[in-house]
């Protein structure tokens, strides 16, 4: 036990102050990349996950309307691709998703 007490007394606890006119002898602080240590990115706190918004799948029923008189097509077919390729309605124009043909509506 006496040896431990001596060891504590012998070890200097305060740093020696540099003499006036001398530069401090501390080593420059190295960047973590230079030392070979990678910094971990700061993680954001995890909270509740937002539910994914799923779009409704559009079926064939959105392209036709069934009346007492029969079947009516709500959108025109593409002039290049032929029957079976409906054109998308974009407000001021119709566009074919298959070939890219665009027909503008009259105002």
C-alpha positions in Angstrom: 0.0 0.0 0.0 2.9 2.3 0.7 4.2 1.7 -2.8 0.9 2.9 -4.4 1.0 6.1 -2.3 4.6 6.8 -3.4 3.7 6.2 -7.1 0.9 8.7 -6.8 3.1 11.3 -5.3 5.8 10.8 -7.9 3.5 11.2 -10.9 3.2 14.9 -11.9 -0.4 16.0 -12.0 0.1 19.5 -13.5 1.7 20.2 -16.9 4.9 22.2 -16.9 4.3 25.7 -18.2 6.4 26.7 -21.2 9.1 29.3 -20.6 8.6 32.8 -21.9 9.6 33.1 -25.6 9.3 29.3 -26.3 6.5 27.9 -28.4 4.4 25.2 -26.9 5.5 21.7 -27.8 2.1 20.2 -28.4 1.5 18.1 -31.5 -0.9 19.5 -34.0 -4.3 17.8 -33.8 -4.7 15.3 -36.6 -7.9 14.9 -38.6 -9.7 11.6 -38.1 -9.3 10.8 -41.8 -5.5 11.1 -41.4 -5.4 8.9 -38.4 -7.2 6.1 -40.3 -10.4 6.5 -38.2 -13.6 7.1 -40.0 -16.2 9.4 -38.4 -19.7 7.9 -38.2 -22.5 10.0 -39.5 -24.8 11.4 -36.9 -28.0 9.3 -36.8 -31.4 11.1 -36.7 -33.7 10.0 -33.9 -36.1 7.4 -35.2 -39.7 8.1 -34.8 -42.9 6.5 -36.1 -42.7 5.7 -39.8 -45.3 7.3 -42.1 -47.5 4.8 -43.9 -46.9 4.5 -47.6 -49.5 6.0 -49.8 -50.6 3.5 -52.5 -52.3 4.6 -55.6 -55.4 2.7 -56.7 -54.8 0.5 -59.7 -56.8 1.7 -62.6 -58.6 -1.0 -64.4 -60.5 -1.2 -67.7 -63.6 0.2 -66.1 -62.0 3.7 -66.1 -61.9 3.8 -69.9 -65.4 2.7 -70.7 -68.9 3.7 -69.6 -71.8 1.3 -69.8 -75.2 2.7 -70.5 -78.6 1.3 -71.4 -77.7 1.9 -75.0 -74.4 0.1 -74.8 -70.7 0.7 -74.4 -69.1 4.1 -74.9 -65.4 4.8 -74.9 -64.4 7.7 -72.7 -61.0 8.4 -74.4 -60.0 8.1 -78.0 -57.6 5.5 -79.5 -54.2 6.4 -80.8 -54.2 7.3 -84.5 -50.8 5.6 -85.0 -51.0 2.6 -82.8 -54.6 1.7 -83.6 -57.5 0.2 -81.5 -56.5 -0.9 -78.0 -54.1 1.9 -77.3 -56.0 4.6 -75.4 -54.7 8.1 -75.2 -54.1 9.8 -71.9 -56.2 12.9 -71.1 -53.9 15.8 -70.0 -56.5 18.6 -69.9 -55.5 20.5 -73.0 -54.3 17.5 -75.0 -54.4 13.8 -75.5 -51.2 11.8 -75.5 -50.3 8.2 -76.3 -48.1 6.5 -73.8 -47.0 3.9 -76.3 -45.6 5.9 -79.2 -45.7 9.5 -77.8 -48.2 10.9 -80.3 -50.0 14.0 -79.1 -53.3 15.5 -80.2 -54.2 18.9 -78.9 -57.8 19.7 -78.0 -59.6 22.6 -79.6 -60.4 25.5 -77.3 
